């Protein structure tokens, strides 16, 4: 288990090297004095967030700590808990002859319709698989949620907006099949990390944009969701930073079919912040300040836009942690602390939870 996790962390951190680090540092310094946890919806959690785990001055220092074993890694190979069932490779849509699949994690007790969470894996839109979020699927199914971890078309197969079409189809599937699956169609949340965070935001904020719905399955069903969790995802693909990165970053170019200068309309259409309106769902943002893959400035901007629009938001701006930070055991536990309370409040409609 440990070597695999280390490789995952190493890959995620290595991707950050050399991407205009001076720009990232400058962006980070803007809000350096801001509190770690803030947001209009923070009181809705009903509890004071725990102290953050000690971070690092740079992403490279974090990488070194992982390599040396000083940072314990999340157990990605948890056994299936008693009382949880897993249904693999459920078809939620299709594109031509190609099925789109998800893994469904369910509590054994389906006596009443359950709130549901869709998890969307990362991987720069060009890699990753639905099994990557098994650890979250098992955890939240054990807490009484129906959880779907989905695959979607990667950029080598189909560029933007194909992935957006697919993840929206997953929402429509859960709603259309809610009765047979034991799901409450009016209590669905989405969560994702990195590229998956971007796609989760696209679901959350663009449910009223018909051209982004696609034809992957269950047309006519709303793709609107009740809450969004974004772990270090890019929110605005039109910033000067992204424009420069698009010249050298093959993943960004592949997803949008060219550089920003070549396809500005795609970059604008693929920017979640473009679609934020006051009726959008509450959003939880989790991001580390030394992220050099997706700069912290992206989440700073997102939080500001949500505040301007009056959308409930919570932002944990975690000092000294890089991209893929929830691979670290202590950060993973902190992310779960937020997500458990956030989903309980906005999907289970529970009263704010105390620290007791």
C-alpha positions, -999 to +999 in steps of 0.1 A: +000+000+000+026+026+010+047+025-021+017+030-043+005+060-023+040+075-023+041+072-061+007+089-063+019+118-041+052+120-060+035+123-094+010+149-081+038+171-066+062+166-095+037+180-119+039+213-100+076+219-106+085+249-128+050+263-135+057+300-129+065+296-092+070+333-088+035+340-099+021+314-074+041+330-045+029+364-054-008+353-055-004+335-022+010+366-005-021+386-013-042+368+014-015+355+037-030+372+068-065+358+062-078+332+086-075+295+076-112+288+077-138+313+066-170+318+047-206+328+050-217+292+057-190+284+082-215+289+112-237+262+095-212+236+105-219+244+141-184+235+152-150+251+154-126+236+128-097+217+143-062+232+143-046+226+109-018+200+106+017+216+103+025+224+067+056+231+046+072+262+031+072+247-004+057+218-023+092+204-026+096+202+011+063+183+013+074+159-013+106+152+006+086+146+038+065+120+019+096+103+005+112+100+039+080+087+055+077+117+079+042+123+065+018+094+071-002+085+040-040+079+038-049+042+036-064+039+001-071+002+005-096+002+033-117-030+035-154-028+027-171-021+060-198-044+073-231-030+062-218-015+030-223-030-005-205-021-037-220-023-072-193-019-098-195-008-134-231+004-134-239+020-167-252+056-162-251+068-198-234+062-232-218+079-261-224+060-293-214+024-285-193+034-255-209+029-221-202+053-192-198+036-159-199+043-122-193+024-090-221+026-065-214+024-027-246+018-007-255+012+029-271-022+034-301-005+051-322+011+023-353+015+043-358+051+032-345+072+002-309+082+008-290+114+001-264+108-026-229+121-034-212+119-067-173+118-066-154+128-096-117+118-099-089+141-110-059+136-133-056+168-154-087+156-175-065+131-192-060+103-166-075+088-135-102+063-129-134+059-108-117+036-084-094+064-073-122+077-050-130+043-035-117+056-001-144+083-001-171+060-014-167+035+014-164+062+040-196+081+031-216+049+024-207+039+059-222+072+071-255+066+054-251+081+019-254+065-015-221+073-032-214+071-070-177+073-081-178+079-118-157+076-149-160+101-178-144+106-212-108+118-208-094+144-231-075+119-254-109+104-262-130+136-264-120+171-254-141+198-237-171+198-232-174+160-233-164+155-197-189+181-185-216+164-206-207+130-189-207+142-153-240+159-158-254+127-173-244+110-140-266+134-120-295+128-144-291+091-141-293+091-103-324+113-105-341+092-132-333+059-114-337+073-079-366+050-069-349+018-080-316+029-064-331+041-032-320+077-036-337+110-028-334+129-062-337+162-043-306+156-021-276+151-044-242+166-039-210+165-060-174+165-050-141+162-068-104+169-066-083+189-091-098+183-126-126+165-107-131+197-086-134+217-118-161+193-131-179+193-098-181+231-100-193+229-136-222+207-125-230+230-096-230+263-114-241+256-150-272+235-145-292+262-163-269+262-194-286+238-220-256+236-243-235+220-215-260+192-208-249+170-237-266+138-249-250+111-227-282+099-212-316+107-196-324+139-215-349+163-200-339+155-164-324+184-144-287+182-135-291+206-106-275+195-073-278+207-037-241+212-028-206+212-042-172+202-027-142+215-046-108+201-036-081+223-052-099+226-086-093+253-112-122+278-112-112+304-138-094+292-169-091+327-184-066+343-160-033+355-172-016+326-153-036+300-172-031+318-205+006+315-201+005+279-188-017+269-218+014+275-240+034+248-223+010+225-204-001+196-227-030+186-204-046+220-206-041+222-243-055+187-249-087+194-228-095+227-246-081+217-280-055+243-281-039+272-262-059+301-248-050+323-278-062+296-301-094+287-283-104+315-259-141+306-262-135+271-249-115+284-219-142+309-211-170+283-214-150+259-193-146+284-164-170+276-135-169+311-121-185+323-153-218+307-143-221+316-107-255+331-098-272+337-064-293+305-067-263+282-070-256+255-044-236+259-012-199+253-019-171+239+003-136+248-010-105+228+003-071+240-010-035+242+001-014+274-001+017+259-017-002+242-046+019+248-077-004+228-100-036+248-093-025+280-076-043+290-044-053+322-062-079+301-081-097+293-049-092+329-036-110+341-067-138+315-064-145+324-028-147+361-037-171+354-065-194+332-043-194+359-017-203+386-043-232+365-056-245+356-021-239+319-025-232+301+009-195+291+010-168+277+032-131+280+024-104+260+042-072+277+030-047+252+044-013+267+050+017+248+036+001+219+018+004+212-019-017+197-047-031+163-038-029+172-002-056+148+010-032+119+003-016+129+036-034+111+064-038+142+086-050+164+058-074+137+047-089+135+081-093+173+081-110+172+047-134+145+061-141+167+091-154+194+068-172+172+043-190+151+069-205+182+085-211+200+052-230+170+037-249+164+069-261+201+068-269+204+032-279+168+022-293+154+054-307+188+065-293+181+100-290+210+124-254+224+128-232+199+147-213+209+178-178+198+186-191+173+212 
